[in-house]
């Protein structure tokens, strides 16, 4: 079994994980903006996400010899025992109890912690997919990565259909919600998760460096809130200039680009310039999830729930691999990171399949109904969705490998996803283009503080004995 046993190796894993985990959301966002149903995309994504865990376990988890303290993946996986015997009086037993009583695993408590981590991550990722549309790629990453916690919509406005044209009303109290949620959600999602990992790891990270790094994230939080408030005000100015009379409005809204046209929008060859009101309206007409007219509390609830899930999955994985609560019997080796990642990914996959199959027939956010047959026949964009699963799977694996070596509190630095997602948001989707000078200054300050925070958190890396 290959083990990352150096601080340099752990930092390299975390840096690569940061890039990968900030990239896969951009792929899902691109597909949603091209009109592909998120249920179809997430089902494809889940398949390759699981395959990556199996691949990593069968390669890195099998390198070298197996020892009693650090068994290889196959050795530890084979410790599962399932002796199925039907009782004589079947009517007095429930099927679930039969399965549970005949299932045994030396590391069963650790397996359950790993699977619990996979469940909350799956719920968080699934929620984020819808938040990408409602809030925007970079802003969603800022919120749900437990770093900055601005809560809002695609822009702080409510669109109301009046006589077949759209009128935008600015909602000033959203700024108050942003401030309150910055303080409250940052504490819940960032400080709580990092502090939990710090104490679970027996304080192997340097507290005098770690917590100043958290403070840097808090500064980036405030700057991020200001960035998106300023950008929202810029968007309002653009939309105010959009034709508001019924004739011109209907004409503009009927200029719906086809899928090839939207690809041009995202590649920079669009007729409507990125950052303009025309561009925003064309994207709205093409995309699968319609964001105009959605209430603010929808974006607030989805993003907060996703962020809460993200704050829990690394502590759960930490307990699964290190047994800080002493749930294992004496002499039973801890669950190795590759075995834990396998069980983690299996539960993530199962939850994703169940929920997205339900969403095919009972969609949310006014999405059209679909079917499993329609999903199987939907090949457009499938390659991109499968690629997103591969990217995310390798990102998660590298995060856990680095965290096991240097401490999961330091590995929380990979949650600085806005560094990557903002880059993709600007490059692919025209976010922040044609914004005001104030927005650009705040954006530069936010990204700078993220870079400082990542550097400080990685500098706090310890070494697990």
Secondary structure as the mmCIF struct_conf table of DSSP 4:
data_model
#
loop_
_struct_conf.conf_type_id
_struct_conf.id
_struct_conf.beg_label_comp_id
_struct_conf.beg_label_asym_id
_struct_conf.beg_label_seq_id
_struct_conf.end_label_comp_id
_struct_conf.end_label_asym_id
_struct_conf.end_label_seq_id
BEND BEND1 UNK A 6 UNK A 6
HELX_RH_AL_P HELX_RH_AL_P1 UNK A 7 UNK A 33
TURN_TY1_P TURN_TY1_P1 UNK A 34 UNK A 35
HELX_RH_AL_P HELX_RH_AL_P2 UNK A 38 UNK A 59
HELX_RH_3T_P HELX_RH_3T_P1 UNK A 60 UNK A 62
BEND BEND2 UNK A 63 UNK A 64
BEND BEND3 UNK A 68 UNK A 70
HELX_RH_AL_P HELX_RH_AL_P3 UNK A 73 UNK A 77
TURN_TY1_P TURN_TY1_P2 UNK A 78 UNK A 79
STRN STRN1 UNK A 81 UNK A 82
BEND BEND4 UNK A 88 UNK A 88
HELX_RH_3T_P HELX_RH_3T_P2 UNK A 90 UNK A 92
BEND BEND5 UNK A 93 UNK A 93
HELX_RH_AL_P HELX_RH_AL_P4 UNK A 95 UNK A 101
TURN_TY1_P TURN_TY1_P3 UNK A 102 UNK A 102
STRN STRN2 UNK A 103 UNK A 104
TURN_TY1_P TURN_TY1_P4 UNK A 106 UNK A 107
HELX_RH_AL_P HELX_RH_AL_P5 UNK A 108 UNK A 135
HELX_RH_AL_P HELX_RH_AL_P6 UNK A 137 UNK A 144
TURN_TY1_P TURN_TY1_P5 UNK A 145 UNK A 146
BEND BEND6 UNK A 147 UNK A 147
BEND BEND7 UNK A 154 UNK A 156
STRN STRN3 UNK A 157 UNK A 162
TURN_TY1_P TURN_TY1_P6 UNK A 163 UNK A 164
STRN STRN4 UNK A 165 UNK A 170
TURN_TY1_P TURN_TY1_P7 UNK A 172 UNK A 173
HELX_RH_AL_P HELX_RH_AL_P7 UNK A 174 UNK A 185
HELX_RH_PI_P HELX_RH_PI_P1 UNK A 186 UNK A 191
HELX_RH_AL_P HELX_RH_AL_P8 UNK A 192 UNK A 200
TURN_TY1_P TURN_TY1_P8 UNK A 201 UNK A 203
BEND BEND8 UNK A 205 UNK A 205
HELX_RH_AL_P HELX_RH_AL_P9 UNK A 207 UNK A 240
TURN_TY1_P TURN_TY1_P9 UNK A 241 UNK A 241
BEND BEND9 UNK A 242 UNK A 242
BEND BEND10 UNK A 245 UNK A 245
HELX_RH_AL_P HELX_RH_AL_P10 UNK A 246 UNK A 253
TURN_TY1_P TURN_TY1_P10 UNK A 254 UNK A 254
HELX_RH_AL_P HELX_RH_AL_P11 UNK A 259 UNK A 267
TURN_TY1_P TURN_TY1_P11 UNK A 268 UNK A 268
BEND BEND11 UNK A 271 UNK A 272
HELX_LH_PP_P HELX_LH_PP_P1 UNK A 273 UNK A 273
TURN_TY1_P TURN_TY1_P12 UNK A 274 UNK A 275
BEND BEND12 UNK A 276 UNK A 276
HELX_RH_AL_P HELX_RH_AL_P12 UNK A 277 UNK A 286
BEND BEND13 UNK A 287 UNK A 289
TURN_TY1_P TURN_TY1_P13 UNK A 292 UNK A 293
HELX_RH_AL_P HELX_RH_AL_P13 UNK A 296 UNK A 322
TURN_TY1_P TURN_TY1_P14 UNK A 324 UNK A 325
BEND BEND14 UNK A 328 UNK A 328
HELX_LH_PP_P HELX_LH_PP_P2 UNK A 329 UNK A 329
TURN_TY1_P TURN_TY1_P15 UNK A 330 UNK A 331
HELX_LH_PP_P HELX_LH_PP_P3 UNK A 332 UNK A 336
HELX_RH_AL_P HELX_RH_AL_P14 UNK A 337 UNK A 361
BEND BEND15 UNK A 362 UNK A 362
BEND BEND16 UNK A 364 UNK A 364
TURN_TY1_P TURN_TY1_P16 UNK A 365 UNK A 366
HELX_LH_PP_P HELX_LH_PP_P4 UNK A 367 UNK A 369
HELX_RH_AL_P HELX_RH_AL_P15 UNK A 372 UNK A 377
TURN_TY1_P TURN_TY1_P17 UNK A 380 UNK A 381
HELX_RH_AL_P HELX_RH_AL_P16 UNK A 382 UNK A 406
HELX_RH_AL_P HELX_RH_AL_P17 UNK A 408 UNK A 411
HELX_RH_3T_P HELX_RH_3T_P3 UNK A 412 UNK A 415
TURN_TY1_P TURN_TY1_P18 UNK A 417 UNK A 417
HELX_RH_AL_P HELX_RH_AL_P18 UNK A 418 UNK A 429
TURN_TY1_P TURN_TY1_P19 UNK A 431 UNK A 434
HELX_RH_AL_P HELX_RH_AL_P19 UNK A 437 UNK A 459
TURN_TY1_P TURN_TY1_P20 UNK A 460 UNK A 460
#
